[in-house]
């Protein structure tokens, strides 16, 4: 990896992430297929690149194929060579509105509780380094967003330098059926 994030804001606290000092926690289940329209769009975009033997590139974003889901997308770059921490390079406005925070520029170690950050770093390494896709469904915990059901799709991409593996992700809020 030739270009790693180096200008991490060091003095951030949980208060800087979410009002009240909470960090993000999630409860997720790994899934085989995407059921959301946005998730299917992102996977289709990735598979069209994969069929040509290339990963999507940061330099090609935004792109026409993903315009409809751009507000729900995020990009992550590795902070260190081992991929133990990742920085949000872009967080779509739709995610900011749903989650209540703009994590652009933050590292996952700053935004997530420690156990979630460690799990996510492993998932991101698997996606970016091994070229795997990851689909999960679940909910947020502890940030007054438990009512939101989400599907998250991660696909590999190439960073702005043309060689560092990044992660392109989409977080798609799912309708929750009303209980009577």
ABEGO torsion letter per residue (X at the ends): XABBBABBBAABBAAAABBGGBBBBBBBBBBABBABAAAAAAAAAAAAAAAAGBBBBAAAOBBAAAAAAAAABBBBBBABAAGABBBBABBBAAAAAAAGBBABGBBAAAABBAAAAAAAAAAAAAAAAAGBBBBBBEBBBGAGAAABBBBBBBBBBBBAAGABBBBBBBBBBBBBBBBX
